[in-house]
Structures are given as C-alpha cells and as structure tokens.
Amino acid sequence: MRPAARLSPDRWAAIAAFVLVGVAVLVGAAFGWAGHPVHAPAAPLFGHFLPHVGPGTPFALAVAVAVIHWGPVLADRMPWRRLLLAGWVASVAWTFALALVDGWQRGVAGRLTTPFEYLTEVPGVTDVHAMLRGFTGHILLFSPDNWTTHVSGHPPGVLLVFVGLDRLGLHGGGWAAVLCVLVGCVATVAVAVTLRALGDEAAGRAALPFLVLFPGAVWVGVSADGLFMGVAATALALLAVGLTRPSWWCAGLGGAGLAACAYLSYGLILLALPAAAVTVAAWQRQRLPATPAPQRLTPTPAAPGPSSEPAPPQPASATADPMRPGPAATATANPARPATATTGTAPPATATTGPTPPQPATNPAQPAPATTTLDPVRPRRASGTTDAARARRLPRATSPAAGTTTVRQLSRLACAVVGAALVVALMTGLGFDWLEGYRLVKVRYYQGLASARPYTYWVWGNLAALAVSAGPAAAVILRRAVVQLRTARTPPVLLCLGAVAAVVAADLSGLSKAEVERIWLPFAIWLPAAAALLPARDRRTWLYWQAATALVVNHLVLTSW
C-alpha cells in the first residue's frame, strides 16, 4: 500500500488562508445570530451576499483565460516597454470587466455618488483656499456642516482631486470612476518598474501576470482607494529609480509623491515602511559587487587556418539579451578578460593551450561581427532556468568606491526628503494642519460604526479580508518571502515584507476595522510583487486561483465598492 503523498509547505500556506477566510465567515455570522453583529453583512468583506451575473461576466472570463494562457510567455519574451503597456491595458480591461458584472450604473458610475462619498461635497467647494483653511472644523460628526463620511475620514487631497476633475468639465460619477480605474491600474506598471530599477527585471516580468489578475481589482473598480494604490505605487517606483540611477529629479518626485499620499489618506503615512524597504534594496544594489549571470554556452565557428580542430565553445555575452539594456554585444562577462569579437581577418586558429594572445585593435569604422552573441530573437528556454538566471543578474558595471556610493545615496535620499518637505510646506501654507486633522479623525472614527465593531473579531478578520483581496497565492508568496529572508534579502522579498509590516501596524492600531479589502489596496498590491519566488512550474496554477478568487467574490457578493 503506497503511503499518502505529503502536502508541500506551499499548499499548507494556501490551505491556511482558505481556512482563515472560512472561519471569519462562520464567526461573523455567529456573532450576528447571537445578537452582536460585526456590522459587515458579508463579513469579513463589506457587502451583501447576492449571487448575480452581469454584462461584464463574459469579458472577465475572457481576460482571465487570455492572461493565464499567454501572460507568462509574453511576460518573458516581450520588449520591456511594450510589456508594460500591455500589462496596463490588460489590468484596465480586467478591472472594468469585474466592475461591469454589477452593471454600468451600479458597478461604475454610481459608486462614488452615494451620500457617503466624495462627489457629494464637490458642488459645495467654491473656494479651495477657504476649504483648506476650514477643513478640520467640519470633521467631527456633530460639527456645523460636517463633511460626509469619506470626506471627513480623509485629508482634503482626494476631495481636491475630484474638485479639479469637475472644474475640467468632467462631471459626475462616470468620469470619477474612470479616473480611479485608470490611475489605479498604473500600479501594475509601477510595481514592475520598481523591481527592475532595483536590479531584478526577472522578478518584474514574473510578477506582471499576477499584478494584472490581482483579486483586489474588484475594489479598484470602483473606489478612491484604487486611485490611492496607483499614486502610492508610482511614488515608490520614482523613489526606486531615483535612488538607483543618477536622477535627483526622480528621487525628489518620489518623496513628493509619498508625501502627497499622506494628504490622500491618513493611513498612507505607513508607506514609510515600504519606502524603507525600497531604500534598503537600492542601497544593496549600489554597494554589492557585480555578480556575473549564469551563461549559456554558444559554439563559436573556428576561424580559417591551418588547424582543423574546432574552436572551443565560448560563453554568451552577459548582455546579449536584446530585451535588456546594456553594453555592446561584444562585451564579455568578465571585465578583466579581453573581448573575443574583432574586426578584419581573424588570426589563424591554433591548437595551443597557452594563454590567449592579445587581439588586434578594433576598427571603429567597421561593425564588429558578434561571434559570441545570441540570436536577435530570444530562443525559448526552459522556464525553470530562465527566471533563476535572471533573478541573480546585477548591474555589470563596476561598483564605485564605497565612500562615493554612500555620498550619492545620501544625496539622492536627501532630495526625496526635500520633495516631501515641499509638499508638506505647501499644504500647511494653504491652511491645512495634518496633525490636527489626524487627531480629529480618530475621534470621528469612533463616532461611527467603528465604535460598534468588535476589535476582538476584526483584529484577525481584517487579515481574512486581506487574504481575499490579495488572493491565495499571496499566502504562498509570503511564506516563501519569510523563509528566503534568512538567506537572501532580494528586492521582491524586501518589498513584500515591507508592505506586510505596514499592514500589521495598521491592523494593530484599531483604526482599521472592516473594509480593509479596499483600504489596504496600496499595501496588498506589493504581495504579488514577489511572485518570482513561486516555482516557475506552479505559476500558471496560482494564476488560476487568483482569477477564480476575484470571479467568485465578484459574482457572489455585491460589494459596496
């Protein structure tokens, strides 16, 4: 009798996530039956159990099948810029398809026009400066002309966004919804750009299909938190680019973007933790010595000569991949070794085994035949080796002296701090006191449903809602990130754990009870960023589970956003 096969740790992690969600559903229902409701009808999600289909159903299924079937292959082979554009388009299509399951009015145009939302207050803003000066005076529930629920619970930045949209002539919930989706889906591109800037393009390519089929897209379409997700991810991407390239402007814009996020949502002050992860990863990339990538041997034809012995195989160029920027194809992986590609007549091949003689100088007037380059069209390689080879690639350029690196890093970080300080100074000068607003919003939070929502349930029920929003693959990715942290602090690991640290801080604060499936979108999007940690042979299976999670939730629960 054959022994039963053991479940892998990855499967145990996914099972734990499913069990957590199931227990949260049962306990939430039990609280309600016992007369102590948790004030979320579809706990741990905020919505109503209502099985339904809609016009977006066939489109959502089509997008899911297309991304699962072709996404991983295209992510590996497409040129980088085209891949980013395709990823953003696919993400927009996926998000709109899910939103249209509820119909255009109920699922898109009407989401931001309810009495609790931002657009209700837009017509009353006739003087922006006066609104900012008096904003904190209308936060508390019983203050004169108090703001609606969502406006009072956030800084004025998001209201300014919708006021600006209205002043441009784009009135109503339809345009506001389109803005939230288009900006929110930029996070798909921004996460991939961040990984590439930190030296791990392979991880960015592996993550893109998971970012497209992100189950949190159910709440990106449509909520203002989807817009926050796109802005936050873009700010972190700019910070990563600014810290890893000689770009003080990008560093400054990244800092300014992160500060602007704090004026969109008070909770986004916790982006300091993912930003710290970006800083550490950028620091590692600049200080670690370049590590040659594993090379595929390509036979080089022997030059004409008296010897009939074939030339030994030569390693392929370290930057011969046409999808990646780098030096010319004739560069060798070892900078100390002379290049093998020359122009003119090659010297006769000999059978000697001594040191390689110096090669004749290259004639700049003639293009050099690349004797060790790969084909212009990338050959299809085994998926198990492609990602492993790419994930270990670091910049080929020799790292500068440690002192110079430290000074440059600190100067770019200072630019980010200056950019953030300028935003804070601008908003403070216009009349809004962030600290006073935060103090008042904590009072306002417990004047509403939060006072009746039991902390003992939501402190772990929130994690069940996050498991739904991030998808079952996120549990596996998180397990692998924790394990790998002991041996290799790679950019995907650091970014994933930085976002998780922010989630834990928000959860323990007691200021996030329910509705975190949308509130934590700016952090949840960074869990699929570490999809490269998944075995390549299993990624398509996890994509199925990610898409299935979004489709099941969207068709069984009528979400409020």
N, C-alpha and C positions, 0 to 999 in steps of 0.2 A: 504494500500500500504506500503510495507516494505521499510524502509529507506535504502539508499545505504550504503554498508559497507565502513568504513573508511580505508584508506591505512595506514599501520603501518609506523613508522619512518624509519625502515629499508628499506622498499620498496621505500620511498621517496628518501632516500640516493642513492639507485641504479638507480632510475629514473634520479636523478640529474647528475649522472655520464654518463648515456647514452645521456642525453641532451647536456652535455658539449662536448662530442665527436662529436655528430651530428652538433652542432653549429660550432665547429672547422673545420669540413669537409666543410660545406657550406661557411663559411667566407674565408677559404683558397682558395676555388675555385673562390669565388667572387673577391678576390684580383688578382688572375690570369687573370680572364676575364677583369678586369679593367686595365690591363697592369702593375700591381705592384705585381709580383709573390713573394710568400713566399719562393721559392726555396726548395720545397719539393713536388714532383709531387703528392704524396698521402697524403698530409697534413691532420692531424698532424703527420702522420708517414712518414718516409723516405723510399720511394719505388715507385712502379708503380702499378696502378690498372690493374690487369691481372688475371681474373678468370682462374684457372687451377687445375688439379689434377695430381697426380704422384704416383710412387711406394710406397711412404710412407703413402698414404691416408688410405688404409685398416688397416695398422698396428697402425696408430694413433687412428683410431676409436676403434680398439680392446683394446688398452691400456686404453683409456678413459672409456670405458664401464666397464672394469675389475676393475679399481681403484674406480669408482663411486659405483659399486655394492659391492665389497668386502673390499675396502680400510678402511672405518670407523670401520668395525667389526674387521679386522685383527689388525688395529692400537690399538684397545682397548685390545686385548687378547694376542697378540704375545709377547714372551720374548723380552726384550729391545734390546739386541744386534742383534738378528735376525730381529727385526723390522727395525733397522737402515740399515742393509744390504739390506733388501727387498725394503726399501724406495729409497736407492741409485740406485739399479738395475732398479726399475720402472721409476725413474726420467731419467736415461740414455736412457731407451727404448722410453719414451715419447719424449725426445729431439731429438733423432736420427730419430724417425718416422716423426716428424714435419719437420726436415731438408730434409728428403728424399722425401717430397712432391714436392720439386723443382728438384729432381734427385740428383745422387751422385756428378756429376761434378759441376753443377750449385749451388746445395744446400749445398755441404760439401767440396769437395776437392778444388774447385776453389775460395772459399770465401776469403781466405787470400792471394791469389796470384795476385790480381789486382795491377795496378801500384800505387795505393794509400796506399797499405797495407805494413805490416812489412816484409814479406818474400822477397820483392823486394830488401831490403837492406842487407839481411843476407849474400849473397856471398861477399859483399864488406868489411865485418868486418874480417880482418886478424889479428889484434892486439887489444885485448879487452881493455888493459890499454890505448893505444893511442886513441881508440874510445871514452872512457870516458873522457879523458882529453880535447879532441877537440869537444865534443858533442854539446856544446852550440854555437860553431862557425858555425854550419850548420842548425840552427833552422829557421832563417828568410828566407822568400821566395826568396829574391834576393842575398842571400849569396852564396859564391862559393860552388858548390856541395851540395846544400841544401838537407836536408832529404825529403823523401816523406811525404805526408800529415799526415798520422797517426804517423809516427816516430817522426816528428817534433813537433807534438802536445802532446807528452807524454815524460816522463822521460825515461832514457835508460833501465830501468829494464825489460820492456816487450821485447825489442829487444834482451837483453841478454838471456831471456828465449828461444826464437826461435833460437838464435845462438847456445845455448847449446844443444837444440834438434837436430840441424843439425850436430853438432860435434859428437853426439852419433850415427850418421848414419841414423837417422830418417828424411830423406829429404822430402821436398815437402809439398804441402798444405794438403794432406790427413792426415799425421801424426800430423801436427799442429792443424787441425780441431779436431781430436780425442782427443788430449791433452786438448783443450779448453772445450770440452763437458764433459770429464771425471772429470776434476778438477771443472768445473762449477757446476756439479751435486752434488759435495760434500757439497755444501751449504744446500741441503735438510737435510743431516745428521747434519751439524754443527748447524743449527738453532734449531733443536730438542735437541741436546746436550746442547746448551746454556740454553734453558728453563729448562731442567732437573737439570743442575748444579745450577741454581738459585732457585731451590726448587719447580718447577711446572712441574713435569713429565706429569701430565694430559694435560697440555697445549701443551707440545711437541707431545704427541700422537694425540691430536685433530688436530694439525697443519699439520702433515705429509701428509695426502692425499691432502691437499691444496698446500703443497710445491711440491708434485710430479706433479700435474696438473697446476703448475704455468704457466700462459699465456706467461710470459717473456721467457719461453723456446724457443719460436720462434726465439729469438735473441741470446740466449745462444748457439744455433746451427745454424750458427757458427760465433762467433765474439770473439775477445780478451777480451771484456768486460765480457763475461761469465766466462772466467778464472779469471778476477779480482773479480767477485762475489764469486767464490769458495774460493779464498785466503782470502778475507776480512771476510767472514763468519767464516772460520776456525780460523782466528786470534781472532775474538770476542769470539768464543767458548773457545779457550785456555785461554783467559783472564778471562772469567766467571769461568772456572774450577779452575784456579789459585787463584782467589780471594775468592772462597767458600770452598776450601779444603786446607790442609797444603801442597801445591805444589808450591814452589817458581819457579821451572823449568817451569811449565805451565804458570805462570804469566809472567816470562821473555820471553818465546816464544811468548806469546800473544802480548806483547809490541813490540817485534822484528817483528812479522808478520804485525802489524798495520803500523809500520814504513816502512816496505818493500812495503806495498800497496801505500804509498806516492811516491815510486820510480817506480810504475807501471802506476799511473795516478795522475796528479796534483790534480784533483778534489777529490781524496780519502783522502785528508787531512781532509775533513769533516767527516770522520769516527770517529773523536774525539767526535762527538755528540752521536752516538750510543754507543761508548765506555763509555762515561759518564753515559748513561742510564744503561749499564751493571754494572758499579761501584756502582751506587745508589742502584740497585736491590740487588747486592751482600751484600752491607752494611746493607740493611734492613733485609736480611735473617740472617745475623750473630747477629744482635742486638735485633731483635724481639724475645720474648719468644715463646717457642714451644706451638703450639695450637693443642689440640687433634682433630683428624679427626672424623667426624660422624661415628658411629659404627653400624654395623648390628647385631642385637641380634640373638644369636645362642643357642638353648636349650642345656643344659648340662645334660647327664644322671645322675640320682641320684645314689650315692654310696650305696652298700648293707648295710642295717642297720635295726634297729627295726622300724623306721618310714616309713610309706608308702606314705608320702607326697612327691611329686616330687620336685626336686631342682629347684630353680628359674632360669630363663634364665640369662646367663652371656654374657657380651659384647664380641664380637670377638676381637682378638688381633689387635692392631694398625698396626702391620707389618705382618699380616698373609698373605698378598698378595704375592705369590711366584714370581711375576714379579718384585718386588721392593726389593732392598737390605735393610737390617735392622737387628735388634736383633732377637734372637730366637723366635719361635712362641709362647713360653710360657709367653713372656713379656706382662704385662698389659699396657693399655693406660695411666693409672695414675701411675707415678713412685713411689708415696708415698704409694700405695696400695700393699699389699703383693701378690705375684703370686699365682694363683689358681691351677696350674699344679704341682703335686707332684708325687713322685715315691713310690713304695711299696704299702701297703694296705691303702686305704683311710679311714679316720675316719668315724664312722657311721654318717649318715645324721640325723640331729635333727630338730625339729620344732621350736626351739627357735628363737627369733628375736633380741637377743642381738648382741654385736659386734662380728665380725668373730675372732675366736681364732687363735693364731699363728699356722702356718702349720709346719709340721716336715721338717727337712733339706732334701735337695735333694741329692740323692746318685749319685755321678758323674759316677759311673761305669755302671749305667743302663740308657738307654734312657727314657726320661720322656714322658709319653703319653700326647699329646697336647689335653687337654679337651676342649679348647675354640678356637681352630684354625679352619680355613676354610678348605674346601676340597682342595686337591692338584690341581685339575683342577678348574680354576676360573669359578664360575657359571655365567651364563649370567644374567646381571642385567639390569634394565630399564635404557635406555640411558640417560634419563633426570636426574637420580640421580648419575650415575657413575661419570660424569665429575664434577658435583658440589661437590661431596665428595672429589675427588682427587685434585681439584683445590685449596682446602683450606688446603691441607696437608703441613706441615712444618716439618723440622727435629725433631725427637723425643728426641734427645739428649738434655740435659740441656745446655742452652747457658752459655758460660764462663762469667766472670766478664766483665763489660763494659770497664774498662781500658785495660784488656788483649786483648779484641776483637779489640779495637782501634789500639793498637800497632801491632797486627798481620795483620790487614787490611792495615795499612800504610806500613808495611814492604813488603807485597806482592805487593802493588801498586808501591813501590819503585823498586822492581825487574822488573816490567813491564816497568818503565821509563828507567831503566838501559838497558834492552833489546833493547828498541827503540833507545837509545843513541848509542849503539854499532853499529847498522845498519847505522845510520846517519854518525858516525865517519868513518866507513868502506868505504862507498860510497864517502864521502868527501875526504878521504885519497887517494882513487883511482883516484880522479881528477874531479868528477862531482859536480858542485855547484848548489844545488837545487833551491836556491833563485834566482840566475841569470837565470837559466832555466825557472823558473816561470815568471820572468819579461819579458823575450824574447817571451815566448809562448803567452802571452797576446797580444803582438804586432803582432805575426804571425797569431793569431786567426782572427784578423780583416783585414789581408791581403788576406783572402779567402772569402768564401761565407757569412761569418758572417756579413761582412760589408753591405751586401745587404739584409739580413734577418731582417724584421721589428721587433723590440723589442715589439712594442705595440700588435703584434699578438702572438709572441712566449712566452711572459711572462705568458699568460694563456693557449696558445696552447700546451705548454710543459706539463701542468697538464692533458690535454686531452690525450696526448700520454702516460703519466704515468697511466691514468685510463685504457687504453687498455693493457699495459704491466702487470699491477698488477691485472687486472680483476675486474668485477663489485662487487665481494664480498669484495674487498679492501675498497670500499666506505662505505659499511655497517660496516666493522670492524673498520674503522677509526672513524665513528660516535660513535660507542659503546665505543671505547677507550677514546674519549674525554669526554663522559658522565661519564664513570667509574673513570676517573682521579680525580674527585671531592671526591669520597668516598673510593676508593681502588687503590693504586698505585702498582698493581701487576706486575710481570716481563713482561707478554705479553703487557700490557699497556705501560710500560716504553720503551720497545724495539720498539714498533710500533711508538710511538710519537717521539722517538729519531731519527728514520730514516726519519720521516716526517719533522722534524726540519732541517735535513741535506738537504733534497730536496728543502725546501723553501729557504734556504741560497743559494744553487746552482742556483735556478731559478732567484732570485733577482739579482744575480751577473752580469747577462748579458753575462756570458761566457758559457751558455748552451742554445743555440738557435737551436732547432730541434735536431733530432737523440737521444733524451733523452730516448726513449724506450729501447735503449741498454746501453746508458751512465749511466743511473741511476739504472741499474740492481743490483749493490751491496746494494742499499738502498731499492729498491722495494721488494726484497725478504723478508724483515722483516715485511711487512704488513700482509701476511698470517700467520706470527708467532702468531698473536693474534686471530686465528680462534676459539680458545676456547671461545671467547666472544660471538660467534654466538649461538643461541639456538640449542640444540642438534637435535631437530626435523627438523630444517631447513638446516642442514649442507649438506645433500645429494643434496638438491635443488641447493644450491650455488655451489657445485662441478659441477653440470651440466652446470651452467652458466660459470664457469671458463673454463671448457673444450671446450664449444661451442665458447667462445671468441677466444681461440687460434686456433681452427679449421677454423673458419670463416675468421679470419685475414690471416692465412697462405694460404688459398685457393683463397682469393680474391685479395690479394696484393702480388706482387713479391718483397719481401723485399731485401734490399741491404746487409743484414747480416742474 
